[in-house]
Amino acid sequence: MKKYNGYEAIENRLQYLPLSTTYTILDKISEIVNVEPVIGIMGKSGAGKSSLCNALFQGNISPVNDVSSCTREALRFKLNVSNRLLTLIDLPGVGESQERDWEYTLLYRRLLSEVDLILWVIKADDRALAVDEHFYRHVLGDAFQSKVLFVINQADKIEPCHEWNSSSNQPSPVQIANLDLKVHDITRLLQPINPICAISVKANWNLTEMVEVMVECLPEKSSSPLSAQLHNHLRTERVKETARNDFGSAVGGVLDAVASLPVVPRPVKSLIYQIRDAVVSIARSVWDIFF
């Protein structure tokens, strides 16, 4: 019923359009509301990929059919929260033999067009980044680097690890300085497009900040459906505001797309453009109903 009321609020603003046009717009908005985000997870063994996913998302993770290429596989998992779906893809390759690069290149070219974002997890105390650099540059390639968010996990293990304040779950000033150096080194080496986030899943440190960056890196259509999958304490005001604005922009894109259809008469196109900003505003105002 809540979702119907959300659609009803938008439909009321579309009342002067032909019914066929109204239904087309509402159907396309429904597609946005029900988008199934796809998140890729990368990193060497022991980096904490599974624990990160469990810390971020609600619901039980269920394995589905593997997607294979040659002799390597990408493992897919589904998350279902209140009839909303999210797909996690455990992407292989990092830290393995370079002899398999050609297999991974084929696999990634096939998969990455459907991935909204890749969380590339690196251990805070891992000094051997040559393999990550090679895979990032030569296997992933320029075409998909904009989809990567590097996450430095296990910040509590950064030296001097004995200075981590376990009671407050905070790093010492020296550890913070060393984490900053780690971020600087990865930035210099890999020149990532998106910000680098340092976290500790075990200590529950800096996860909210990382989630805020993650949501901002997602495509407009995916940020709201993904935000609905997050643990409630991670749905900060910044996360909700980003997702709300993205939803409004996506709805605006729907109206633009419908108005550009050749079958839509010129007077109807003009009316769509006249009400566009009002519909976007309404979509933002009912965001909480949808998500």
SULVENUR-V690982 format. One record per pair of residues at least 4 apart in sequence whose C-alpha atoms are under 6 Angstrom apart, sorted by sequence separation. I is the first residue (numbers start at 1). J is the second residue. If there is no record, write none. Layout:
<<I | J> <I | J>>
This chain:
<<4 | 8> <7 | 11> <23 | 27> <68 | 72> <80 | 84> <104 | 108> <108 | 112> <132 | 136> <134 | 138> <135 | 139> <136 | 140> <137 | 141> <157 | 161> <165 | 169> <171 | 175> <186 | 190> <187 | 191> <200 | 204> <235 | 239> <237 | 241> <240 | 244> <272 | 276> <68 | 73> <80 | 85> <165 | 170> <200 | 205> <218 | 223> <67 | 73> <79 | 85> <199 | 205> <67 | 74> <79 | 86> <164 | 171> <199 | 206> <78 | 86> <164 | 172> <215 | 223> <66 | 75> <78 | 87> <163 | 172> <77 | 87> <259 | 269> <77 | 88> <64 | 76> <76 | 88> <64 | 77> <76 | 89> <197 | 210> <63 | 77> <75 | 89> <62 | 77> <75 | 90> <62 | 78> <74 | 90> <61 | 78> <74 | 91> <61 | 79> <224 | 243> <59 | 79> <223 | 243> <59 | 81> <208 | 234> <220 | 246> <212 | 239> <124 | 152> <252 | 280> <118 | 147> <123 | 152> <124 | 153> <117 | 147> <118 | 148> <119 | 149> <120 | 150> <121 | 151> <122 | 152> <123 | 153> <124 | 154> <118 | 149> <120 | 151> <121 | 152> <122 | 153> <123 | 154> <124 | 155> <248 | 280> <125 | 158> <105 | 139> <124 | 158> <169 | 203> <248 | 283> <95 | 131> <248 | 284> <69 | 107> <244 | 284> <244 | 287> <155 | 199> <149 | 194> <155 | 200> <150 | 196> <151 | 197> <152 | 198> <153 | 199> <154 | 200> <146 | 193> <151 | 198> <153 | 200> <40 | 88> <36 | 85> <37 | 86> <38 | 87> <39 | 88> <40 | 89> <41 | 90> <42 | 91> <36 | 86> <38 | 88> <40 | 90> <41 | 91> <44 | 94> <43 | 94> <44 | 95> <228 | 291> <47 | 122> <39 | 115> <47 | 123> <38 | 115> <39 | 116> <41 | 118> <43 | 120> <38 | 116> <39 | 117> <40 | 118> <41 | 119> <42 | 120> <43 | 121> <39 | 118> <58 | 229> <57 | 229> <58 | 230> <57 | 230> <58 | 231> <56 | 230> <57 | 231> <37 | 222> <32 | 221> <6 | 286> <2 | 289> <3 | 290>>
